[in-house]
Amino acid sequence: MSVWETSRRPTTVPTCRLPRRLPPWRKPVGSRAAPCTRPARLWHLESPPTSSDARQLEDGDIVKIDVTAYKNDVHGDNCYTFPCGNVDQESLDLIKHTEESMNRAIKAVKPGRSISIIGRIIENYAKRFGYGVVRDYTGHGVHSAFHSGLVVFHYDEPRYDVTLEEGMTLTIEPMLTLGDQSNHQWDDGWTVLTNDGSRCAQFEQTLVIEKGGARIITTLD
């Protein structure tokens, strides 16, 4: 069996939110919503409109852009958070530290290590700055299927002990918040906000695990 297809998820490990559905224009062709792996937008809105799509960007916003690519029958998944105009320093720091938490986790990925090291590194780094780590959405295995069944927690969960193996392809995509990580979903089945209104940043890369470690395959370099 391919390591991509394995999903050794103990029943004692906390479950993640199962999204109701993805709007057809907001998911890659041929993909299906899966537990813990649905792309999400966590926004901080002072005066939420009836639809997140109706809100115009304003000076001081931070914006997450999540892009998926499909080429030669395989998927790639990638996300960056960008400042819009004049953004306060606290938000700029959140963006910088979220990306750094992802980069540190990527450096720790090596064959033979437990997948739980990814979340441990991200959560320990986030705690240094008092950030929350969103638990309801995770990274995932990705290849010819957009979600392969492999789950990548971004917080420390040692009970999920899948061993990383050469040839695995997966995403690491932490979401860090300035306040509490608890969140809720609007009735549109898509938009997600932090319960306390705090801001959230996210970064993501798709990796392939090689003998010497992880190689990022969703960059232009």
Secondary structure, 3 states (H helix, E strand, C coil): CCHHHCCCCCCCCCCCCCCCCCCHHHCCCCCCCCCCCCCCEEECCCCCCCCHHHCCCCCCCEEEEEEEEEECCEEEEEEEEEECCCCCHHHHHHHHHHHHHHHHHHHHCCCCCECHHHHHHHHHHHHCCCCEECCCCCEEECCCCCCCCCEECCCCCCCCCCECCCCCEEEECCEEECCCCCEEECCCCCEEEECCCCCEEECEEEEEEECCEEEECCCCC
